[in-house]
């Protein structure tokens, strides 16, 4: 079993033990986090919803991200992923949520946000955590590393640890 499947299975066991659900709000991963979670048998018990909001319009429409944020800080930002988490929790009713937005490449990077830049955020209904990561490799590798970091952060969050550490 690969690392992503192991993390998804570990997450599922922790969510089931708590009787809790998780939702995902994804941009650069295109649903990869939700796919990893739902490849685990029985995930319908703990997976509530997945939002793939690739465009800024959909981040606003589906997750209530303030449209003004895109002009002021950009889609790949702490403010946007934190708003995505709150939107996913609010719309799905899930206690836990993770959100990601990044520059997977090969194009789209800038000096301030080079290819591989990803913002991740996690929430549990009370606390909200976020972190900026710079992943290396090609598009597929950046996306895989993002999915792995998102799942590992959820596992840490359920263990009452800071998901942004690690």
C-alpha positions as CSV (number, residue, x, y, z in Angstrom):
1,X,0.0,0.0,0.0
2,X,1.4,3.4,-0.9
3,X,1.9,6.2,1.5
4,X,-1.2,8.2,0.4
5,X,-3.4,5.1,0.9
6,X,-1.9,4.4,4.3
7,X,-2.6,8.0,5.4
8,X,-6.1,7.9,4.0
9,X,-6.7,4.6,5.9
10,X,-5.3,6.0,9.1
11,X,-7.5,9.1,8.7
12,X,-10.6,7.0,8.2
13,X,-9.9,5.0,11.3
14,X,-9.5,8.2,13.4
15,X,-12.6,9.8,11.9
16,X,-14.7,6.7,12.5
17,X,-13.4,6.5,16.1
18,X,-14.6,10.0,16.7
19,X,-17.8,9.6,14.7
20,X,-16.7,12.6,12.7
21,X,-16.7,13.5,9.0
22,X,-14.2,15.4,6.8
23,X,-14.7,17.5,3.6
24,X,-12.1,18.7,1.1
25,X,-11.8,21.9,-0.8
26,X,-9.3,21.5,-3.6
27,X,-7.8,23.6,-6.3
28,X,-4.4,22.4,-7.6
29,X,-5.0,18.8,-6.7
30,X,-8.2,18.6,-8.7
31,X,-10.0,16.2,-6.4
32,X,-7.0,14.0,-5.6
33,X,-7.4,14.3,-1.8
34,X,-11.1,13.3,-2.1
35,X,-10.1,10.4,-4.4
36,X,-7.5,9.2,-1.9
37,X,-10.0,9.3,1.0
38,X,-12.7,7.5,-1.0
39,X,-10.5,4.7,-2.2
40,X,-10.7,3.3,1.4
41,X,-13.6,0.9,1.9
42,X,-16.2,2.3,4.2
43,X,-15.3,5.9,3.5
44,X,-19.0,6.9,3.1
45,X,-19.1,6.9,6.9
46,X,-16.5,9.6,7.3
47,X,-16.2,11.4,4.0
48,X,-18.9,14.1,3.7
49,X,-18.1,16.1,0.5
50,X,-15.4,17.2,-1.9
51,X,-15.3,20.6,-3.5
52,X,-13.1,20.9,-6.6
53,X,-12.9,24.7,-7.1
54,X,-10.3,25.2,-9.7
55,X,-11.4,28.6,-10.8
56,X,-11.7,31.7,-8.6
57,X,-15.4,32.0,-9.6
58,X,-16.1,28.6,-8.2
59,X,-14.2,29.3,-5.0
60,X,-16.5,32.2,-4.5
61,X,-19.7,30.4,-5.7
62,X,-19.2,27.1,-3.9
63,X,-17.2,28.0,-0.9
64,X,-18.1,31.7,-0.2
65,X,-14.5,32.9,-0.7
66,X,-14.7,36.7,-0.9
67,X,-14.0,37.7,-4.5
68,X,-11.9,40.7,-3.4
69,X,-9.3,38.4,-2.0
70,X,-8.2,37.3,-5.4
71,X,-7.2,40.8,-6.4
72,X,-5.6,41.6,-3.1
73,X,-3.7,38.4,-2.2
74,X,-4.2,36.0,-5.0
75,X,-5.8,32.5,-5.1
76,X,-2.6,30.9,-3.8
77,X,-2.6,32.5,-0.4
78,X,-3.3,31.9,3.3
79,X,-6.4,34.0,3.3
80,X,-8.0,32.0,0.4
81,X,-7.2,28.5,1.7
82,X,-8.5,29.5,5.2
83,X,-11.7,30.8,3.6
84,X,-12.0,27.6,1.6
85,X,-11.8,25.5,4.8
86,X,-14.5,27.6,6.4
87,X,-16.7,27.3,3.3
88,X,-16.3,23.6,3.1
89,X,-17.2,23.1,6.7
90,X,-20.1,25.5,6.5
91,X,-21.6,24.0,3.3
92,X,-21.0,20.3,4.2
93,X,-21.5,20.3,7.9
94,X,-18.4,18.3,8.4
95,X,-16.4,19.0,11.5
96,X,-13.0,18.6,9.7
97,X,-11.9,20.1,6.5
98,X,-8.7,20.6,4.4
99,X,-8.1,23.1,1.6
100,X,-5.3,23.5,-0.9
101,X,-4.4,26.0,-3.5
102,X,-1.2,26.1,-5.4
103,X,0.9,26.5,-8.5
104,X,1.5,22.9,-9.7
105,X,3.2,23.9,-13.0
106,X,4.7,23.7,-15.4
107,X,3.5,27.3,-16.0
108,X,1.9,29.9,-13.8
109,X,4.7,30.6,-11.4
110,X,6.1,34.0,-10.5
111,X,9.1,35.2,-8.4
112,X,6.7,35.6,-5.4
113,X,4.9,32.3,-6.0
114,X,7.2,29.9,-8.0
115,X,6.0,26.6,-9.4
116,X,5.6,24.2,-6.4
117,X,4.2,26.9,-4.1
118,X,1.1,25.5,-2.3
119,X,-0.9,26.8,0.6
120,X,-2.7,24.2,2.8
121,X,-5.2,24.8,5.5
122,X,-7.0,22.6,8.0
123,X,-9.9,23.2,10.3
124,X,-11.7,21.3,13.0
125,X,-14.6,23.6,13.7
126,X,-12.8,25.5,16.4
127,X,-9.2,25.9,15.2
128,X,-7.8,26.8,11.9
129,X,-4.2,26.1,10.7
130,X,-2.4,27.0,7.5
131,X,1.0,26.7,6.0
132,X,2.9,27.6,2.8
133,X,4.9,24.8,1.3
134,X,7.3,24.8,-1.7
135,X,7.3,21.3,-3.3
136,X,9.7,20.2,-6.0
137,X,9.3,18.2,-9.1
138,X,7.0,18.1,-12.1
139,X,3.3,18.8,-12.0
140,X,2.3,15.2,-11.0
141,X,5.0,15.2,-8.2
142,X,3.8,18.6,-6.8
143,X,0.2,17.4,-6.8
144,X,1.1,14.1,-5.1
145,X,3.2,15.8,-2.4
146,X,0.2,18.2,-1.8
147,X,-2.2,15.3,-1.4
148,X,0.2,13.6,1.0
149,X,0.7,16.7,3.0
150,X,-3.0,17.4,3.2
151,X,-3.8,13.9,4.5
152,X,-0.9,13.9,6.9
153,X,-2.1,17.2,8.3
154,X,-5.6,15.8,8.8
155,X,-4.2,12.8,10.7
156,X,-2.2,15.2,12.9
157,X,-5.2,17.4,13.4
158,X,-7.3,14.4,14.6
159,X,-4.5,13.5,17.0
160,X,-4.8,17.0,18.4
161,X,-1.5,18.0,17.0
162,X,-0.7,21.0,14.8
163,X,-1.3,19.8,11.2
164,X,1.0,22.5,9.8
165,X,4.0,21.0,11.6
166,X,5.6,18.2,9.6
